[in-house]
Amino acid sequence: MYTLPILPATEVCSREILEQFCAMGIRESVRVEYKREFPSNQKLAKVIAAFANTHGGLILIGVQADSENKPVLPPVGALFQERLEEKIYQIATQLIHPPVIPAVWIVPLELPSVPSKTNCVVVIRVDESSSAPHAVEESKGLYLRTGNLSEPFEDRATVAQIQEMLGRKQASKKQRDDLVARFRSRVDYLLEGFISDRLNDAPPGIHKVSFAEGIRQWASFEVICVPEVPDSLLATLVQLRNHFERTWLVRGSLHGFHELMNRGKIRMAQSSILQISSGSFYQIAEVNQFGLFGYAEIGYGENLSALKSSSEQFHPRTANKVFEASASQGALLGILEFLSRFYRKLTFWGKLRFVLAVRRAQGYRMMDCYGQVREVCPDSDITIPHDFTVSQLDAELPNIFAELLSNFYAAFGWQEIDIAYATREVTKLREFVRRNP
């Protein structure tokens, strides 16, 4: 296997690696494409989508092919442009549906006949996609990389080929569902440990069965985010732990910003890193090698002391169930901002499936920022999904935050969030993170 296809996306593609690849004389094929000049945006989108729909491949822009479709040495390169890598990501995410996130390297060339830093070779690696089919031409064109080794081309997909791609997509969905189910299973399992610890601290004479059941009735505020196609490992466990520990999870409040979780115990579980913190309420955060992030808090703002002092049986319908708007809002904003930084550290730029959820929400009310208690939530569970790419999360964070929070508050009969307010909150948080790296 030659070097470029297995080069990790986090590594630098050097000129030496590029020249070693070209010296092999590998012909253009169903998996390799040479371009002397930068193609049009639509043409490049078509080639990337076709590779993603088939078996993946390499695109080398700035490398000319000879009459035998082999690379001409030395590569002369294409004209260097500012923000070239960003341009390619925009093409792959905005002109292809669903988006494709390739690995991109810009290799500068210094040739005697070419002024320094004016030419470069752009290396684009596209993996076979479990999210296929990917369409171009305003979602009307589905292409595959076909043909023979000497004359590869992009051909429209047949019905049978589309069905095969959809099968890969179903397998990817199952993997996503399994990752989410595993996270929620851990949340429920570790909650029992929290209950056991509190029972040990409970005073004599307490109705222990009622006490435990009271905690189990607390709502679970959850945020889960996972790549749309979680079919590859994004980091080693060591890298994952380093990124997780060095990327702040911040909660905003009426009194400013502070760390979302106390530095609780961190443990490994299969392909995951867990951080567990428990005091008067229970928290768990998880990241795993496939890119899943999960956060749950249970009992924030709940009256644990009232349960401890009660010797009577717990009655869920008469319990005081209140969400604090400022706490939920602060946690959501902090997590969104964390995700933007975290996925960039993993060098992941793909599409994300995000869910804001509250389990066991029925009967809860929302206390707004002015101390007013809103309507009772009639739903047992609140689920608010949102899809975005990492670049969209970074660029459109105020809009995403405002939309998610408005939908969350609507479950309690409260107002929409003004985009100007959301923008101010995002700006304040980013400034806080910048000053406290």
Secondary structure, 3 states (H helix, E strand, C coil): CCHHHHCCCCCCCCHHHHHHHHHCCCCCECCEEEECCCCCHHHHHHHHHHHHHCCCEEEEECCCECCCCCECCCCCCEECCCCHHHHHHHHHHHCCECCCCCEEEEEECCCCCCCCCCEEEEEEEECCCCCCCCEECCCCEEEEEEECCCCEEEEECCHHHHHHHHHHHHHHHHHHHHHHHHHHHHHHHHHHHHHHHHHHHCCCCCCHHHHHHHHHCCCEEEEEEEECCCCCCCCCHHHHHHHHHHCCCEEEECCEEEECCCCCEEEEECCEEEEEEECCCEEEEEEECCCCEEEEEECCCCCHHHHHCCCCCCCHHHCCCEEEHHHHHHHHHHHHHHHHHHHHHCCCCCEEEEEEEEECCCCCEEECCCCCECCCCCCCEEEEEEEEEHHHHHHCHHHHHHHHHHHHHHCCCCCCCCHHHHHHHHHHHHHHHHHCC
